[in-house]
Amino acid sequence: MESLGKMFVTKAYDKKGRSMKGKSHPGFAAVQAKIAKKQGISKDRAGAILAAGARKASSKAVKANPRLKRISGVKKGK
């Protein structure tokens, strides 16, 4: 009989189906700079876009990533 630990292990995958094991988020400032460069806008505006996306995050996403709560206006979730 399999151990309970092995039965309930879930893996995170990116949009292309690759395993996300060992990959961490680059951080708010790095993502902000990437948005600014890609769209050709200021870092302030890119930060606003990024924060707006965080505010739209579902409660399930906030539960999976509690650091989203650091952004003002993000629903705390249960």
Contacts in CASP RR format, 6 or more apart in sequence:
PFRMAT RR
TARGET T0000
AUTHOR 0000-0000-0000
METHOD contacts of the structure
MODEL  1
MESLGKMFVTKAYDKKGRSMKGKSHPGFAAVQAKIAKKQGISKDRAGAIL
AAGARKASSKAVKANPRLKRISGVKKGK
11 19 0 8 1.000
11 20 0 8 1.000
11 21 0 8 1.000
12 19 0 8 1.000
12 20 0 8 1.000
12 21 0 8 1.000
13 19 0 8 1.000
13 20 0 8 1.000
14 20 0 8 1.000
25 31 0 8 1.000
25 65 0 8 1.000
26 34 0 8 1.000
28 47 0 8 1.000
28 50 0 8 1.000
31 50 0 8 1.000
32 43 0 8 1.000
32 46 0 8 1.000
32 47 0 8 1.000
32 50 0 8 1.000
33 43 0 8 1.000
33 46 0 8 1.000
35 41 0 8 1.000
35 46 0 8 1.000
35 47 0 8 1.000
35 49 0 8 1.000
35 50 0 8 1.000
36 42 0 8 1.000
36 43 0 8 1.000
36 45 0 8 1.000
36 46 0 8 1.000
36 47 0 8 1.000
39 46 0 8 1.000
39 49 0 8 1.000
51 71 0 8 1.000
51 72 0 8 1.000
54 68 0 8 1.000
54 71 0 8 1.000
54 74 0 8 1.000
55 71 0 8 1.000
55 73 0 8 1.000
55 74 0 8 1.000
57 65 0 8 1.000
57 68 0 8 1.000
57 74 0 8 1.000
59 75 0 8 1.000
59 77 0 8 1.000
59 78 0 8 1.000
61 68 0 8 1.000
62 68 0 8 1.000
62 69 0 8 1.000
62 74 0 8 1.000
62 75 0 8 1.000
62 76 0 8 1.000
62 77 0 8 1.000
63 77 0 8 1.000
68 74 0 8 1.000
69 76 0 8 1.000
END
